[in-house]
Amino acid sequence: MTPTAAPPAAADARPIISVQDVSKRFVIHKDKSIKERIVNFRQSRDLKDDFWALRDVSLDIFPGQTVGLMGHNGSGKSTLLKAIGGIIHPTSGSVMRRGRMAALLELGAGFHPDLTGRENVFLNASILGLSKQQTEDVFDDIVDFSGIGQFIDTQVKFYSSGMYVRLAFAVAINSDPDLLLVDEVLAVGDEPFQKKCMDKIRQFQREGRTIVVVSHSVEQVADLCDRIIVLKAGEVVHDGSAESGVRALRGTFEEDRIAELPPEQVDSAGQPLPAVTIDDVVVLVDGVPHDGVIEPGSALEVVATCTVHDFGPWIAGLSIATPPGHLVYRVNSEGFDHPLPDEPGTYDLRFTMEDMSLGGGQYVVQFGAERPAGQRLDLNENAALIEFARDPHGAGDVQFTGEFRVERSAAVVEAPGSRSR
């Protein structure tokens, strides 16, 4: 495990969150009812199991950082976020936090279904530490951001899930928090509202506020966070930059995939027996091996040397992504309706892409092989690193050859009696 990331140079040297040796145990009862618990009272110890959602987790988060908590379902990331937010208490260890906190951890958390939206705004704001006068001062901003003004005096039990999220997020961001905790609830809102929320989060980043995010969206977290903490089975297995965090997360996915393979498909070292292996990947630019910066408009050819060890249909594909993991392009052999050889032997697979004009910067070429049903055979996540020349005029994932000019508009007609200036 990588050590806890250091604070930014210009940041407050004191952590805003300090988690020390935190463990959390839940008791899983096998009894299906209270009656069964009473009847089986003497065997109660045999009818319950301990589940450790967190085990000896320690980390410090510093002011101004945006931290992503990632991992599989059941890895402990949401439990850790709740422990940080004070929603649950750890079985052992301690969590220290300073500053005003706003948390969006569960849909409708802090809302009373029988109260109106207006009443819940004042209730939720008071939980977040705002006085009645402070809430009245920002009430119009809350309603305006949520976009549910016509329903503000309706009981929230009649709200849709999207309306819940809109109102909860609007209250949280207008409570002037030093620390914002966000769980997957933002995925419930529609696309325009999600964009509105992301714009607000980026504003908080510019203002130097601290944000902790739990999400399954790798691309969103990699784009938003400067630090990613990866959990597996309740333990921190990685703590570092966004780029290294994405690699570590995908590494845990691969470990779990191998663990689920039947015994006959795994060798004595615990590694999957190969049906197809990717031996080498070479990138050609305009017919010659890639070396240096690629100019826009070049032709790229990715040549993968693969060895088939076993019979059966398979497909090959490549993807091009930014170093943090944002997908730019993906293609596979199935899309070309081109079946691959299933006889044992070594073959060269060639993907050719004419007139490539990616935006300036570095990209990672990934190459993989799998069965048509989706079973992975082999994957090279870092097959090649390529770099495109900077766009002198624009920015983005692509660049174009264009021009810019200014002309007097022929559509402007001078009104009778008017005088040109």
Secondary structure, DSSP 4 states (H G I P E B T S, - for coil): -PPPPPPPTTS-SS-SEEEEEEEEEEEEE--SSHHHHHHTGGGGGGGEEEEEEEEEEEEEE-TT-EEEEE-STTSSHHHHHHHHHTSS--SEEEEEE-S-EEEE-STTTT--TTSBHHHHHHHHHHHTT--HHHHHHHHHHHHHHHT-GGGTTSBGGG--HHHHHHHHHHHHHTT--SEEEE-GGGGGS-HHHHHHHHHHHHHHHHTT-EEEEE-S-HHHHHHH-SEEEEEETTEEEEEE-HHHHHHHHHHHHHHHHHHTS-GGGB-TTSPBPPSEEEEEEEEEETTEE--SEEPTTEEEEEEEEEEE-S-S--EEEEEEE-TT--EEEEEEGGGGT-PPP-SSEEEEEEEEEEEE-BPSEEEEEEEEEE-TTS-EEEEEEEEEEEEEPPPSS--SSB-----------TT--PPTT----
